[in-house]
Amino acid sequence: RKEVEQDPGPFNVPEGATVAFNCTYSNSASQSFFWYRQDCRKEPKLLMSVYSSGNEDGRFTAQLNRASQYISLLIRDSKLSDSATYLCVVISDPGNEKLTFGTGTRLTIIP
Amino acid sequence: GAGVSQSPSNKVTEKGKDVELRCDPISGHTALYWYRQSLGQGLEFLIYFQGNSAPDKSGLPSDRFSAERTGGSVSTLTIQRTQQEDSAVYLCASSSSRVGQYFGPGTRLTVT
């Protein structure tokens, strides 16, 4: 089983719709969680951290479910500019900062 | 402030040659990472430096790959006797504490 698993998609969603991604992780000792986005032929960029109580940044909401070992990302009122690959990232080892990346979920917003 | 920088941005080399890729992390970041990404694929972890600790080299695919970090700052990834399967984008990232990593723009390596 992979440490971090995501549905690769692609997700093709009409502009203005709400879309949600889930990501599961295998190590129950994992401490820190992030969502990154990666545009085509560009480097990944940090989108948001995921906190235990859940957190929101504008149209983006991230949630963590420790009992089921998954994190989610919700995008409301999707824009064309949201088209990208979304990467789920976990720090599995509490003793260091090594990040483990999922393979990403590809999202395309359709006009 | 300045972000993570990498050089060169593109490198074309012949099979069998050695290459060196450079990463300048964000000033003050104690952790530095190297990844590679083949076209259409996910990130593949290569190596991780944290402060003065011994690096985590568990992701290096073969002994042709090595990396060093001098003075806790600049890092160089060296690939010896390059093969065509080494062609990929090599990404460097740095971080401080657990606030996430910041990536450089990458070096696109093509082995002909």
Chai-1 contact restraints between the chains, C-beta under 6 A:
chainA,res_idxA,chainB,res_idxB,connection_type,confidence,min_distance_angstrom,max_distance_angstrom,comment,restraint_id
A,S32,B,R98,contact,1.0,0.0,6.0,A-B,restraint_1
A,F34,B,G100,contact,1.0,0.0,6.0,A-B,restraint_2
A,E43,B,L91,contact,1.0,0.0,6.0,A-B,restraint_3
A,E43,B,F103,contact,1.0,0.0,6.0,A-B,restraint_4
A,E43,B,P105,contact,1.0,0.0,6.0,A-B,restraint_5
A,E43,B,G106,contact,1.0,0.0,6.0,A-B,restraint_6
A,P44,B,F103,contact,1.0,0.0,6.0,A-B,restraint_7
A,L46,B,G100,contact,1.0,0.0,6.0,A-B,restraint_8
A,N96,B,Q50,contact,1.0,0.0,6.0,A-B,restraint_9
A,E97,B,A31,contact,1.0,0.0,6.0,A-B,restraint_10
A,E97,B,S95,contact,1.0,0.0,6.0,A-B,restraint_11
A,K98,B,Y48,contact,1.0,0.0,6.0,A-B,restraint_12
A,L99,B,Q101,contact,1.0,0.0,6.0,A-B,restraint_13
A,F101,B,L43,contact,1.0,0.0,6.0,A-B,restraint_14
A,T103,B,G42,contact,1.0,0.0,6.0,A-B,restraint_15
A,G104,B,G42,contact,1.0,0.0,6.0,A-B,restraint_16
